[in-house]
Amino acid sequence: MPRFSVVVPTRDRPNLLEFCLGSLAEQTLDDVEVVVSDNPVHRPAREVFDRFAGPGWRYFRPEQPVAMHDNFELACE
């Protein structure tokens, strides 16, 4: 069980997600879970996630775009 989770909801901003995940990947803590909930309309971010993903990282994508607050809740579940 990770000590804490970092939940990152995103929509159509792979460039900002790259900055965020790059920073998280440089952290030295081992007991952290990173959860990315990608909610794209035009620009999915799976490729960005795959470049940085480490142990304990998870990627979710709703079947269709949802409101961003729902996207955050989905990631927390």
DSSP file (Angstrom, degrees, kcal/mol; ACC not computed):
  #  RESIDUE AA STRUCTURE BP1 BP2  ACC     N-H-->O    O-->H-N    N-H-->O    O-->H-N    TCO  KAPPA ALPHA  PHI   PSI    X-CA   Y-CA   Z-CA
    1    1 A M              0   0    0      0, 0.0     2,-0.0     0, 0.0    30,-0.0   0.000 360.0 360.0 360.0 125.0    0.0    0.0    0.0
    2    2 A P        -     0   0    0      0, 0.0    30,-0.2     0, 0.0     3,-0.1  -0.322 360.0-127.9 -67.5 152.1    1.5    3.4   -1.0
    3    3 A R  S    S-     0   0    0     28,-2.2     2,-0.3     1,-0.2    29,-0.2   0.893  87.8  -9.5 -66.0 -39.3    2.0    6.0    1.6
    4    4 A F  E     -a   32   0A   0     27,-1.2    29,-2.2     2,-0.0     2,-0.4  -0.981  65.5-128.9-154.1 165.7    0.1    8.5   -0.5
    5    5 A S  E     -a   33   0A   0     -2,-0.3     2,-0.6    27,-0.2    29,-0.2  -0.907   6.0-149.6-118.7 145.0   -1.3    8.9   -4.0
    6    6 A V  E     -a   34   0A   0     27,-3.1    29,-2.9    -2,-0.4     2,-0.5  -0.975  17.7-160.1-111.1 117.0   -0.8   11.7   -6.5
    7    7 A V  E     -a   35   0A   0     -2,-0.6    29,-0.2    27,-0.2    69,-0.1  -0.871   8.1-174.0-103.1 125.2   -3.9   12.1   -8.7
    8    8 A V  E     -a   36   0A   0     27,-3.3    29,-2.0    -2,-0.5     2,-0.3  -0.875   2.4-171.2-123.6  97.1   -3.5   13.9  -12.0
    9    9 A P  E     +a   37   0A   0      0, 0.0     2,-0.3     0, 0.0    29,-0.2  -0.688  17.4 176.8 -82.8 141.6   -6.6   14.5  -14.1
   10   10 A T  E     -a   38   0A   0     27,-2.3    29,-2.4    -2,-0.3     2,-0.3  -0.988  22.2-171.1-146.4 153.9   -5.9   15.9  -17.5
   11   11 A R  S    S-     0   0    0     -2,-0.3    27,-0.1    27,-0.2    57,-0.0  -0.890  73.3 -30.1-148.7 115.9   -7.6   16.9  -20.8
   12   12 A D  S    S+     0   0    0     31,-0.4     3,-0.1    -2,-0.3    26,-0.0   0.739 102.9 107.3  55.7  30.4   -6.0   17.7  -24.1
   13   13 A R    >>  +     0   0    0     30,-0.2     4,-2.3     1,-0.1     3,-0.5  -0.403  25.9 152.4-132.4  57.7   -2.8   19.1  -22.4
   14   14 A P  H 3> S+     0   0    0      0, 0.0     4,-2.3     0, 0.0     5,-0.1   0.821  74.7  58.8 -61.0 -28.7   -0.1   16.5  -23.1
   15   15 A N  H 3> S+     0   0    0      2,-0.2     4,-1.4     1,-0.2     5,-0.1   0.900 109.4  42.6 -66.5 -39.6    2.6   19.2  -22.9
   16   16 A L  H <> S+     0   0    0     -3,-0.5     4,-2.2     2,-0.2    -1,-0.2   0.869 112.9  53.2 -72.9 -36.2    1.6   20.1  -19.3
   17   17 A L  H  X S+     0   0    0     -4,-2.3     4,-3.2     1,-0.2     5,-0.3   0.888 104.8  56.1 -64.5 -37.7    1.3   16.5  -18.3
   18   18 A E  H  X S+     0   0    0     -4,-2.3     4,-2.2    -5,-0.2    -1,-0.2   0.920 108.4  47.1 -59.6 -44.3    4.8   15.9  -19.6
   19   19 A F  H  X S+     0   0    0     -4,-1.4     4,-1.7     2,-0.2    -1,-0.2   0.923 115.3  46.3 -61.6 -45.6    6.1   18.6  -17.3
   20   20 A C  H  X S+     0   0    0     -4,-2.2     4,-2.2     2,-0.2    -2,-0.2   0.945 115.5  43.4 -64.2 -51.0    4.1   17.2  -14.3
   21   21 A L  H  X S+     0   0    0     -4,-3.2     4,-2.5     1,-0.2    -1,-0.2   0.837 109.7  57.5 -69.0 -32.2    5.1   13.6  -14.9
   22   22 A G  H  X S+     0   0    0     -4,-2.2     4,-0.9    -5,-0.3    -1,-0.2   0.911 109.1  46.4 -61.5 -41.3    8.7   14.4  -15.5
   23   23 A S  H >< S+     0   0    0     -4,-1.7     3,-0.6     1,-0.2     4,-0.3   0.914 112.8  48.9 -66.8 -43.4    8.8   16.1  -12.1
   24   24 A L  H >< S+     0   0    0     -4,-2.2     3,-1.4     1,-0.2    -2,-0.2   0.877 106.0  57.7 -64.1 -37.2    7.1   13.2  -10.4
   25   25 A A  H 3< S+     0   0    0     -4,-2.5    -1,-0.2     1,-0.3    -2,-0.2   0.763 101.7  57.0 -65.6 -24.4    9.5   10.7  -12.0
   26   26 A E  T << S+     0   0    0     -4,-0.9    -1,-0.3    -3,-0.6    -2,-0.2   0.529  82.3 109.5 -84.6  -6.3   12.4   12.5  -10.5
   27   27 A Q    <   -     0   0    0     -3,-1.4    -3,-0.0    -4,-0.3     0, 0.0  -0.353  62.7-145.1 -70.5 152.8   11.2   12.1   -6.9
   28   28 A T        +     0   0    0     -2,-0.0     2,-0.2     2,-0.0    -1,-0.1   0.434  60.9 112.2-101.8  -1.1   13.0    9.7   -4.7
   29   29 A L        -     0   0    0      1,-0.1     3,-0.3     2,-0.0    -2,-0.1  -0.534  47.2-164.3 -75.0 138.7   10.2    8.3   -2.6
   30   30 A D  S    S+     0   0    0     -2,-0.2     2,-0.4     1,-0.2    -1,-0.1   0.693  78.0  63.4 -94.1 -21.6    9.4    4.6   -3.3
   31   31 A D  S    S+     0   0    0    -29,-0.1   -28,-2.2     2,-0.1   -27,-1.2  -0.299  75.6 114.2-105.7  50.3    5.9    4.4   -1.7
   32   32 A V  E     -a    4   0A   0     -2,-0.4     2,-0.5    -3,-0.3   -27,-0.2  -0.960  49.8-152.7-121.6 135.8    4.0    6.8   -4.0
   33   33 A E  E     -a    5   0A   0    -29,-2.2   -27,-3.1    -2,-0.4     2,-0.5  -0.912   7.4-159.3-104.8 133.2    1.2    5.9   -6.3
   34   34 A V  E     -ab   6  57A   0     22,-0.9    24,-2.9    -2,-0.5     2,-0.5  -0.968   7.9-172.3-114.0 124.4    0.7    8.1   -9.4
   35   35 A V  E     -ab   7  58A   0    -29,-2.9   -27,-3.3    -2,-0.5     2,-0.5  -0.967   2.2-169.0-120.1 117.5   -2.8    7.9  -11.0
   36   36 A V  E     -ab   8  59A   0     22,-2.8    24,-2.8    -2,-0.5     2,-0.7  -0.926   4.1-166.7-107.0 125.0   -3.4    9.7  -14.3
   37   37 A S  E     -ab   9  60A   0    -29,-2.0   -27,-2.3    -2,-0.5     2,-0.4  -0.905  11.1-160.0-112.1 102.4   -6.9   10.0  -15.5
   38   38 A D  E     +a   10   0A   0     22,-2.8   -27,-0.2    -2,-0.7    -2,-0.0  -0.701  14.9 176.9 -87.2 127.0   -6.8   11.1  -19.2
   39   39 A N        +     0   0    0    -29,-2.4    -1,-0.1    -2,-0.4    22,-0.1  -0.505  18.4 176.8-128.9  59.5  -10.0   12.7  -20.4
   40   40 A P        +     0   0    0      0, 0.0   -29,-0.1     0, 0.0    -2,-0.0  -0.290  30.1 175.0 -78.0 152.9   -9.2   13.7  -24.0
   41   41 A V  S    S-     0   0    0      2,-0.1   -30,-0.0    23,-0.1     0, 0.0   0.626  92.7  -8.2-108.6 -43.0  -11.4   15.3  -26.6
   42   42 A H  S    S+     0   0    0      1,-0.1   -31,-0.0     0, 0.0     0, 0.0   0.640 131.3  46.4-126.1 -28.7   -8.7   15.8  -29.2
   43   43 A R        -     0   0    0      2,-0.0   -31,-0.4     0, 0.0   -30,-0.2  -0.775  65.4-160.8-130.2  88.0   -5.2   15.0  -27.7
   44   44 A P        -     0   0    0      0, 0.0     3,-0.1     0, 0.0     4,-0.1  -0.241   7.2-152.8 -62.8 156.9   -4.8   11.8  -25.7
   45   45 A A     >  +     0   0    0      1,-0.1     4,-2.3     2,-0.1     5,-0.2   0.138  59.1 113.6-120.4  18.6   -1.8   11.6  -23.4
   46   46 A R  H  > S+     0   0    0      1,-0.2     4,-2.8     2,-0.2     5,-0.2   0.892  77.8  54.9 -60.1 -39.8   -1.1    7.9  -23.2
   47   47 A E  H  > S+     0   0    0      1,-0.2     4,-1.4     2,-0.2    -1,-0.2   0.901 108.6  48.2 -60.7 -41.7    2.2    8.3  -25.0
   48   48 A V  H  > S+     0   0    0      2,-0.2     4,-1.0     1,-0.2     3,-0.3   0.933 111.9  49.8 -64.0 -46.1    3.4   10.8  -22.5
   49   49 A F  H >X S+     0   0    0     -4,-2.3     4,-2.2     1,-0.2     3,-0.9   0.932 107.8  53.8 -57.2 -47.2    2.3    8.6  -19.6
   50   50 A D  H 3< S+     0   0    0     -4,-2.8    -1,-0.2     1,-0.3    -2,-0.2   0.813 102.8  58.1 -61.3 -31.3    4.1    5.6  -21.0
   51   51 A R  H 3< S+     0   0    0     -4,-1.4    -1,-0.3    -3,-0.3    -2,-0.2   0.829 120.3  25.7 -66.9 -31.4    7.4    7.6  -21.3
   52   52 A F  H << S+     0   0    0     -4,-1.0    -2,-0.2    -3,-0.9    -1,-0.2   0.621  87.1 126.6-108.6 -16.6    7.5    8.3  -17.5
   53   53 A A     <  +     0   0    0     -4,-2.2     3,-0.1    -5,-0.2     6,-0.0  -0.121  31.3 174.3 -56.4 135.6    5.5    5.5  -15.9
   54   54 A G    >   -     0   0    0      1,-0.1     3,-1.9   -20,-0.1   -20,-0.1  -0.619  46.0 -47.2-124.3-173.8    7.2    3.7  -13.1
   55   55 A P  T 3  S+     0   0    0      0, 0.0    -1,-0.1     0, 0.0     3,-0.1  -0.341 127.5  20.5 -57.9 134.7    6.1    1.0  -10.6
   56   56 A G  T 3  S+     0   0    0      1,-0.3   -22,-0.9   -23,-0.1     2,-0.4   0.498  91.7 129.7  84.2   3.1    2.8    1.8   -9.0
   57   57 A W  E <   -b   34   0A   0     -3,-1.9     2,-0.4   -24,-0.2    -1,-0.3  -0.735  37.2-167.8 -91.5 140.8    1.8    4.2  -11.8
   58   58 A R  E     -b   35   0A   0    -24,-2.9   -22,-2.8    -2,-0.4     2,-0.4  -0.978  10.2-156.6-132.5 144.2   -1.7    3.8  -13.2
   59   59 A Y  E     -b   36   0A   0     -2,-0.4     2,-0.3   -24,-0.2   -22,-0.2  -0.967  12.7-179.5-120.2 131.7   -3.4    5.2  -16.3
   60   60 A F  E     -b   37   0A   0    -24,-2.8   -22,-2.8    -2,-0.4    15,-0.1  -0.954   7.0-176.9-127.2 149.7   -7.2    5.5  -16.8
   61   61 A R        -     0   0    0     -2,-0.3   -22,-0.2   -24,-0.2   -24,-0.0  -0.918  25.1-129.0-145.7 119.7   -9.2    6.8  -19.6
   62   62 A P        -     0   0    0      0, 0.0     4,-0.0     0, 0.0     9,-0.0  -0.253  27.0-115.2 -61.3 155.5  -13.0    7.1  -19.6
   63   63 A E  S    S+     0   0    0      1,-0.1   -24,-0.0     2,-0.0     3,-0.0   0.810  99.9  10.7 -63.2 -29.8  -14.8    5.5  -22.6
   64   64 A Q  S    S-     0   0    0    -25,-0.0    -1,-0.1     0, 0.0   -23,-0.1  -0.966 102.8 -76.0-143.2 158.1  -16.0    9.0  -23.5
   65   65 A P        -     0   0    0      0, 0.0     2,-0.3     0, 0.0   -26,-0.1  -0.246  51.0-173.5 -57.1 141.0  -15.2   12.5  -22.3
   66   66 A V        -     0   0    0      1,-0.1     5,-0.1   -27,-0.1   -27,-0.0  -0.828  37.4 -74.6-127.4 166.7  -16.7   13.4  -19.0
   67   67 A A     >  -     0   0    0     -2,-0.3     4,-2.1     1,-0.1     3,-0.5  -0.333  48.0-116.8 -59.3 146.7  -16.8   16.7  -16.9
   68   68 A M  H  > S+     0   0    0      1,-0.3     4,-2.1     2,-0.2     5,-0.2   0.840 114.6  54.8 -62.4 -34.6  -13.4   17.4  -15.4
   69   69 A H  H  > S+     0   0    0      1,-0.2     4,-1.9     2,-0.2    -1,-0.3   0.880 109.8  48.4 -66.2 -34.2  -14.7   17.1  -11.8
   70   70 A D  H  > S+     0   0    0     -3,-0.5     4,-2.5     2,-0.2    -2,-0.2   0.857 107.4  56.0 -69.5 -34.5  -16.0   13.6  -12.7
   71   71 A N  H  X S+     0   0    0     -4,-2.1     4,-1.9     2,-0.2    -2,-0.2   0.908 107.6  48.4 -62.7 -41.9  -12.7   12.8  -14.2
   72   72 A F  H  X S+     0   0    0     -4,-2.1     4,-2.0     2,-0.2    -2,-0.2   0.928 111.3  49.7 -62.8 -46.1  -11.0   13.6  -10.9
   73   73 A E  H  X S+     0   0    0     -4,-1.9     4,-1.6     1,-0.2    -2,-0.2   0.890 108.1  54.1 -61.6 -39.8  -13.5   11.4   -9.0
   74   74 A L  H  < S+     0   0    0     -4,-2.5     3,-0.2     1,-0.2    -1,-0.2   0.919 108.3  49.4 -59.2 -44.4  -12.9    8.6  -11.4
   75   75 A A  H  < S+     0   0    0     -4,-1.9    -1,-0.2     1,-0.2    -2,-0.2   0.869 108.5  53.3 -64.2 -36.6   -9.2    8.8  -10.7
   76   76 A C  H  <        0   0    0     -4,-2.0    -1,-0.2     1,-0.3    -2,-0.2   0.799 360.0 360.0 -70.0 -27.6   -9.8    8.8   -7.0
   77   77 A E     <        0   0    0     -4,-1.6    -1,-0.3    -3,-0.2    -2,-0.2   0.502 360.0 360.0 -68.7 360.0  -11.9    5.6   -7.2
